[in-house]
């Protein structure tokens, strides 16, 4: 009999793992725990209790109902190499950060079948004052291994530079002007600046200036008094007051009128806002972050944007790169959106086919990250297998323009997929209602006549 202290014994390695003070688990591809060392369920007395095997790792270790958005194991399964992630820790521990490291386990064919995850509490050290060189502060560099930052996904050089800039800008009270094409995530950057600022415990309020007429926009921001205009039946606080002590985000500031810009400039200069129809000013204490998808300097040249307001807003300008300028991030973003929508729709884990992944890298992405998310969501919904094919992405115009020639028409493919989904829903509804067609039709929200037509079209037997 081989002793557990003998390196040739399997028990020897289990005893080594159980001696670790840090939680260690082995999970399979659906995030179910296959092994957990004693540290995973240790209580305050240091003794392990219960059994973690068979539990979902995100539920047991992170108290979540779905897989973590920045889970390093998810990337291990996709890329076959180790990953590291740092996140805020639980409220029960004094350490406000956790470091998670994940490593792949391969089978004989070289496929990743399991992942090892190790969790380490990090005691945050007091922030050191920024070093200065020639009077210029040097910010803290962004973690080179991290692929997420304040809810944003990216590891390209441009995104790491953006994350670094946010770290520098956030602690100040300076106004920020964010430039970026539609769909690049300007509001998410503004939210990140707020979340990393001293104002993070106060409100973050956002408004799309281009979506409202001038009179309504003024009322929304500054508020109004009773009787100021038709429909003003009572006094109303403006968003400047709602965001008191926090951050106010003005999206598409370039779409506002010169008259409104004048009133906004006055409010920023004096730190006061006057409600529409009012006679008294209200003190305001907000940090302003504005964003635009157009050149404000061109607006200045055309006399459609006030130059003095521009310089008031652009104390700290931030440029967001378009998606076509950071192709390295497309696989990460695609993986994130696939995980998001398979989880939302109760589907098994999916992955892009080789042809689909290649196409995504060649697309122009005029709608940037928002367009990529829509494409991935369609692919997840349409696909009936674990692989998202080129046809499932439903981007015929781009496919044709880039020289792809799928064997099946995308329109035909879409129709077939929709028909299959509809057939499955009808069968499931019949089974849930014990074959009662009236109840099944009512549950699907269609008439009984339409239901019978669909039974005939899909050749569904009456015996279900």
C-alpha positions in Angstrom: 0.0 0.0 0.0 1.4 3.4 -1.0 1.4 6.1 1.7 -0.2 9.5 1.3 3.2 11.0 2.0 4.7 9.1 -1.0 4.8 11.4 -4.1 3.8 8.4 -6.2 0.4 8.3 -4.4 -2.6 10.3 -5.7 -3.5 11.1 -2.1 -0.1 12.9 -1.8 -1.2 15.6 -4.3 -4.6 15.9 -2.7 -3.0 16.5 0.7 -0.8 19.2 -0.9 -3.8 21.0 -2.4 -5.7 20.8 0.9 -2.8 22.3 2.7 -3.1 25.5 0.7 -4.6 28.4 2.6 -6.1 29.9 -0.5 -9.4 28.5 -2.1 -8.7 26.3 -5.1 -11.3 24.7 -7.3 -11.4 22.6 -10.5 -14.4 23.3 -12.7 -15.7 21.8 -16.0 -16.9 23.8 -19.0 -20.4 24.5 -17.5 -18.8 26.0 -14.4 -19.7 23.0 -12.1 -17.1 22.3 -9.4 -15.4 18.9 -9.8 -12.9 19.4 -7.0 -12.5 21.9 -4.1 -9.7 22.0 -1.5 -10.5 22.5 2.2 -10.0 26.2 2.1 -13.1 26.7 -0.1 -15.6 26.0 2.7 -13.5 26.9 5.7 -15.4 28.7 8.5 -14.0 31.1 11.0 -12.7 28.2 13.1 -10.5 27.1 10.1 -12.3 23.8 9.8 -13.8 22.7 6.4 -17.5 21.7 6.3 -20.0 20.8 3.6 -19.2 19.8 0.0 -18.6 22.1 -2.9 -18.5 19.3 -5.6 -21.5 19.7 -8.0 -22.1 23.3 -7.1 -21.7 26.2 -9.6 -18.5 28.1 -8.9 -20.1 31.5 -9.4 -22.8 30.7 -6.8 -20.5 29.2 -4.2 -17.5 31.6 -4.4 -19.1 34.8 -5.6 -22.7 34.6 -4.6 -24.0 35.1 -8.2 -26.8 33.6 -10.2 -24.9 33.7 -13.5 -21.2 33.4 -14.5 -19.0 36.4 -13.6 -18.5 38.8 -16.5 -14.8 38.9 -16.1 -14.3 35.3 -15.2 -10.8 34.2 -16.1 -11.9 30.5 -16.5 -14.2 31.6 -19.3 -11.1 32.9 -21.2 -9.2 29.8 -20.3 -11.8 27.6 -22.1 -11.7 29.9 -25.1 -8.0 30.5 -25.5 -6.3 27.6 -23.7 -3.9 29.7 -21.6 -3.9 31.0 -18.1 -5.6 34.3 -17.2 -5.7 36.7 -14.2 -8.5 39.0 -13.0 -8.7 41.5 -10.2 -12.1 42.6 -8.8 -13.7 44.0 -5.7 -14.0 41.5 -2.9 -17.0 40.7 -0.7 -18.3 42.9 2.0 -17.7 40.3 4.6 -13.9 40.5 4.3 -11.7 43.5 5.1 -9.8 43.0 1.8 -11.7 45.0 -0.8 -10.0 43.2 -3.7 -9.7 39.6 -5.0 -7.2 38.2 -7.4 -8.4 35.2 -9.4 -6.0 33.1 -11.5 -7.2 30.4 -13.8 -5.2 27.6 -15.6 -6.3 25.1 -18.3 -6.4 21.3 -18.0 -6.1 19.6 -21.3 -7.3 16.1 -22.4 -5.3 13.7 -24.6 -6.4 15.5 -27.8 -5.3 18.9 -26.6 -8.8 20.3 -25.8 -9.4 22.3 -22.6 -11.8 20.2 -20.6 -11.4 21.8 -17.1 -9.9 24.9 -15.5 -8.2 25.4 -12.2 -9.2 28.6 -10.4 -7.3 30.0 -7.4 -8.7 32.9 -5.3 -6.5 35.3 -3.4 -7.6 38.1 -1.1 -5.6 41.3 -1.7 -5.2 43.8 1.1 -5.2 47.1 -0.6 -2.3 49.3 0.3 -2.8 53.0 1.0 -2.5 55.0 -2.1 0.9 56.6 -2.5 1.0 60.2 -3.6 1.7 60.5 -7.3 5.3 60.9 -8.3 6.1 64.0 -10.1 8.6 64.8 -12.8 9.0 68.4 -13.9 5.7 69.1 -12.2 3.8 66.5 -14.1 2.1 63.7 -12.1 2.7 60.1 -13.2 -0.4 58.0 -12.9 -0.6 54.4 -11.7 -0.2 52.1 -14.8 -3.1 49.8 -15.7 -2.6 46.1 -15.0 -1.2 44.7 -18.2 -2.9 41.3 -17.8 -6.4 42.6 -17.1 -8.9 42.4 -19.9 -11.7 44.3 -18.2 -11.9 47.7 -16.5 -15.0 49.2 -14.9 -17.3 47.1 -17.0 -15.3 47.8 -20.3 -13.7 44.9 -22.2 -10.4 45.4 -23.9 -6.7 44.6 -23.9 -5.4 46.5 -26.9 -2.9 49.2 -26.5 -5.5 51.9 -27.2 -7.9 50.6 -24.6 -5.1 50.3 -22.0 -4.2 53.9 -22.7 -7.9 54.8 -22.3 -8.1 53.0 -18.9 -4.9 54.8 -17.8 -6.4 58.1 -18.8 -9.6 57.4 -16.8 -7.5 56.6 -13.7 -5.7 60.0 -14.1 -8.9 62.0 -14.7 -11.3 60.4 -12.2 -9.9 61.8 -8.9 -10.1 65.4 -10.1 -13.2 67.6 -10.3 -12.3 68.9 -13.8 -14.9 68.8 -16.5 -14.3 66.1 -19.1 -15.2 66.1 -22.8 -15.4 62.6 -24.4 -15.0 62.3 -28.2 -16.2 59.1 -29.9 -18.2 57.7 -32.7 -21.7 56.4 -32.0 -21.6 53.0 -30.3 -18.1 53.3 -28.8 -19.3 53.5 -25.2 -19.1 57.2 -24.2 -21.6 56.8 -21.4 -19.8 53.8 -20.0 -16.6 55.8 -19.9 -18.4 58.6 -18.1 -19.8 56.1 -15.6 -16.3 54.7 -15.0 -15.0 58.3 -14.3 -17.8 58.7 -11.8 -17.2 55.3 -10.2 -13.5 56.0 -9.6 -14.0 59.5 -8.4 -14.6 60.9 -4.8 -18.2 61.5 -6.0 -18.9 57.8 -6.5 -21.4 57.6 -3.6 -23.5 60.4 -5.0 -25.8 60.2 -8.1 -24.7 59.6 -11.7 -27.3 61.2 -14.0 -27.2 61.0 -17.8 -29.2 62.8 -20.5 -29.1 62.7 -24.3 -29.1 66.3 -25.3 -29.8 65.5 -28.9 -33.0 63.6 -28.2 -34.9 66.6 -26.7 -36.1 70.0 -28.1 -34.4 73.0 -26.6 -37.3 74.1 -24.3 -37.7 70.6 -22.9 -34.0 70.1 -22.5 -33.7 73.4 -20.5 -36.5 72.3 -18.2 -35.0 68.9 -17.7 -31.6 70.3 -16.7 -32.6 73.4 -14.8 -36.0 72.4 -13.6 -39.1 74.7 -13.7 -41.6 76.4 -11.4 -45.3 75.9 -11.4 -47.0 77.8 -14.2 -43.8 78.4 -16.2 -45.4 77.0 -19.3 -48.5 75.0 -20.4 -48.4 71.7 -18.5 -46.2 72.9 -15.6 -48.6 72.1 -12.9 -46.0 72.0 -10.1 -42.4 72.8 -9.3 -39.9 70.3 -10.7 -36.3 69.8 -9.8 -33.8 69.8 -12.7 -31.1 67.2 -13.3 -28.5 69.6 -11.9 -30.2 69.4 -8.6 -30.9 65.6 -8.9 -27.2 65.0 -9.5 -26.2 67.2 -6.5 -22.7 66.1 -5.2 -22.4 63.6 -8.1 -21.8 63.6 -11.8 -24.0 64.9 -14.7 -23.4 63.4 -18.1 -24.5 65.4 -21.1 -24.4 63.1 -24.2 -24.3 64.6 -27.7 -23.6 68.1 -26.4 -22.8 69.2 -30.0 -26.5 68.9 -30.9 -27.6 71.7 -28.6 -28.5 75.2 -29.8 -26.3 78.3 -29.2 -29.0 79.7 -26.9 -28.9 76.7 -24.7 -25.1 76.6 -24.7 -25.1 80.2 -23.4 -27.3 79.2 -20.4 -25.2 76.1 -19.7 -22.0 78.1 -19.7 -23.5 80.6 -17.2 -24.5 77.8 -14.9 -21.0 76.3 -15.0 -19.3 79.6 -14.4 -21.4 80.7 -11.5 -22.2 77.3 -10.0 -25.9 78.2 -10.0 -28.9 77.2 -12.1 -32.2 79.1 -12.5 -35.3 77.0 -13.0 -37.4 77.9 -16.1 -39.9 80.6 -15.1 -38.1 81.2 -11.7 -36.6 84.3 -10.3 -34.1 82.8 -7.9 -30.9 80.8 -8.6 -30.2 77.4 -7.1 -26.7 76.5 -6.0 -25.3 73.4 -7.8 -22.4 71.1 -7.0 -21.9 68.6 -9.8 -19.1 67.4 -11.9 -19.9 67.7 -15.6 -18.9 65.2 -18.2 -20.0 65.9 -21.8 -19.7 63.8 -24.9 -20.0 64.2 -28.7 -19.6 62.2 -31.9 -18.8 65.3 -34.0 -16.0 67.8 -34.1 -16.9 70.8 -31.9 -14.1 72.8 -33.4 -15.9 72.5 -36.8 -19.0 73.7 -34.9 -17.1 76.7 -33.6 -15.9 77.5 -37.2 -19.5 77.3 -38.4 -20.8 79.4 -35.5 -23.0 76.5 -34.2 -21.0 75.9 -31.0 -19.7 78.5 -28.5 -16.0 78.6 -28.3 -16.0 79.7 -24.7 -18.2 76.7 -23.7 -15.9 74.4 -25.7 -12.8 75.4 -23.6 -14.9 75.2 -20.4 -15.9 71.6 -21.3 -12.6 70.4 -22.8 -10.5 70.8 -19.7 -9.7 67.0 -19.9 -10.5 65.7 -23.4 -10.7 61.9 -23.9 -10.7 60.2 -27.3 -12.5 56.8 -27.7 -11.0 54.6 -30.4 -13.5 53.1 -32.9 -13.8 49.3 -32.9 -12.1 49.0 -36.3 -9.0 50.7 -34.7 -8.7 48.0 -32.0 -9.2 44.7 -33.8 -7.4 42.8 -31.0 -10.4 43.4 -28.7 -13.0 41.8 -31.1 -12.4 38.2 -29.9 -12.7 39.3 -26.3 -15.8 41.3 -26.9 -17.4 38.5 -29.0 -16.7 36.0 -26.2 -18.2 38.3 -23.6 -21.4 38.9 -25.6 -21.8 35.2 -26.5 -21.6 34.4 -22.8 -24.0 37.2 -22.0 -26.7 36.2 -24.4 -26.4 32.4 -24.0 -26.9 32.9 -20.3 -29.9 35.3 -20.8 -31.6 32.9 -23.2 -30.8 29.7 -21.3 -28.6 28.2 -24.0 -25.6 26.0 -23.7 -22.1 27.5 -24.2 -21.4 28.6 -27.8 -18.4 29.6 -29.9 -17.9 31.3 -33.2 -17.0 29.2 -36.2 -13.6 29.9 -37.9 -15.3 31.6 -40.8 -17.5 33.8 -38.6 -14.6 34.8 -36.4 -12.6 35.8 -39.5 -15.5 37.9 -40.8 -15.8 39.8 -37.6 -12.2 40.9 -37.9 -12.7 42.2 -41.4 -16.0 44.1 -40.8 -15.9 47.9 -41.0 -18.1 48.2 -37.8 -19.6 51.6 -38.5 -21.8 51.1 -35.4 -18.8 50.0 -33.3 -19.3 47.9 -30.2 -23.0 48.4 -30.2 -23.2 46.9 -33.7 -21.0 44.0 -32.7 -23.2 43.2 -29.7 -26.3 43.2 -32.0 -24.6 40.8 -34.4 -23.5 38.4 -31.7 -27.0 38.5 -30.1 -28.6 37.5 -33.4 -26.1 34.8 -33.9 -26.8 33.3 -30.5 -30.6 33.5 -31.0 -30.5 31.9 -34.5 -27.9 29.2 -33.9 -29.3 25.8 -32.9 -25.9 24.2 -32.3 -23.0 25.1 -30.1 -21.2 26.7 -33.1 -22.3 30.1 -34.4 -21.9 29.9 -38.1 -21.2 32.6 -40.7 -24.8 32.4 -41.9 -26.2 32.8 -38.4 -24.7 36.3 -38.0 -27.2 37.6 -40.6 -24.9 40.2 -42.1 -25.4 39.5 -45.8 -24.4 43.0 -47.0 -21.0 42.8 -45.3 -20.5 39.2 -46.3 -21.0 40.0 -50.0 -18.8 43.1 -49.9 -16.0 41.2 -48.3 -16.0 38.5 -50.8 -17.6 35.6 -48.8 -19.9 33.3 -50.7 -21.9 31.2 -48.3 -23.5 28.2 -49.8 -26.9 29.0 -48.4 -28.7 32.4 -48.8 -28.7 34.2 -45.5 -32.4 35.1 -46.0 -33.2 31.4 -46.5 -31.1 30.4 -43.6 -32.9 32.9 -41.4 -36.3 31.7 -42.5 -35.4 28.1 -41.8 -34.0 28.9 -38.3 -37.1 30.9 -37.4 -39.3 28.1 -38.6 -37.5 25.6 -36.5 -37.7 27.8 -33.4 -41.4 28.3 -33.9 -42.0 24.6 -34.3 -40.2 23.9 -31.0 -42.2 26.6 -29.2 -45.5 25.1 -30.4 -44.5 21.6 -29.3 -43.3 22.8 -25.9 -46.6 24.7 -25.4 -48.6 21.6 -26.3 -46.7 19.5 -23.9 -47.0 22.0 -21.1 -50.8 22.1 -21.5 -51.2 18.3 -22.0 -52.2 18.6 -25.6 -54.9 21.2 -25.1 -54.6 23.3 -28.3 -56.8 26.2 -27.1 -54.6 26.7 -24.0 -51.4 26.2 -25.9 -52.5 28.9 -28.5 -53.5 31.3 -25.7 -50.1 30.8 -24.0 -48.3 31.7 -27.3 -50.5 34.7 -27.8 -52.0 33.7 -31.1 -55.6 32.8 -32.2 -56.8 29.2 -32.4 -57.2 29.4 -36.2 -53.6 30.6 -36.6 -52.4 27.9 -34.2 -54.1 25.2 -36.3 -52.5 26.6 -39.5 -49.1 26.5 -37.8 -49.7 22.8 -36.8 -50.4 22.0 -40.4 -47.5 24.0 -41.8 -45.0 22.5 -39.4 -46.5 19.0 -39.7 -46.9 18.6 -36.0 -48.9 15.4 -35.1 -52.2 15.7 -33.1 -51.0 13.1 -30.7 -48.7 15.5 -28.8 
